[in-house]
Amino acid sequence: MLSRYRISKVVGDRFGGQFPAEQFAKRGVRYEASSKAKSDIYVDFLPKLNSGTVVLPRNDILVAAIGDEELRRRRNETYL
């Protein structure tokens, strides 16, 4: 899918150690670990998603993951 859009580099969180970088490298894509935590990446991403700037493919797993992150974020805000 990434090659269709000529994407040669992705940025993600540090979850999984070197495993994600190795898997992307096998497919010719460079994986760069973000300096931000996953929750910060999500907070930056959410306005883009809600405004329609970013359109995601229809995928039940992806929708569930974003929903799970939103629940975690709201729970954390409750305890701050």
N, C-alpha and C positions, 0 to 999 in steps of 0.2 A: 504494500500500500504506500509506504513512504517513497519508494522509487517513482511511483506514478506522479507524485507531486515534486519530484526532484529534491527531496529532503535528504541531506547527507549528515546532519547533526541534530541530536535531540538533547534536551536538558531535563533532568529529573532529580528526584530526591536521592538520598544516600541509602535507602532501604535495599537490602539484598547484596550489599558489598560490591564486589566486582562482577557478580553474575549478570546483571543487566548490561553492563558495558561489554562483556564477552559475547553475549547473545546478539547485541546490535552489531558488534564488530564482524561477526560471522556473515552478516548481511551487508557489510560495507557502509555501516552507519556509525558515526562517532557519538558516543554517549558521554555527556559532560554532567558531572554531579553539580547540582545547584549549591550556592552558598546559603540558600534559604532552607528552612525546615518545611516539611510537607504542608503543615497547616498554613504557613505564610504564603506558600505557592498557591494554595487553594484560595486564600483571601484575596490575593491579587488577580486570580483567574475568574472568580465569581462575577464581578461586574461586567467583564467581557462576555461571559456566557449569557447573563441576563439581558444585556443590551443587544444581543444578536450579532455582535462583532465576531464571535466565534460560533460556528455551527458544528456540532458533533455528529458523527454517524449514529444511526439508531442501533443501539446495542444494550441489551438488558443488563449485562455485567457492568458496563460503564455507567449506566444510570444508577445502578445500585451502589457502586463505589462512590459516586459523587454524593448520593443521598446519605451514605454512611459518614462521609467526611463532614457534611453539614450538621448531622446529629452530634458528632463529636465536638465540633466547634461550638455549637449552642450549649452543650453541657458544660464545656470549659468556661464559657462566658458567664454562666450561672454561678460558678464558684469563684469568680474573680472579685 
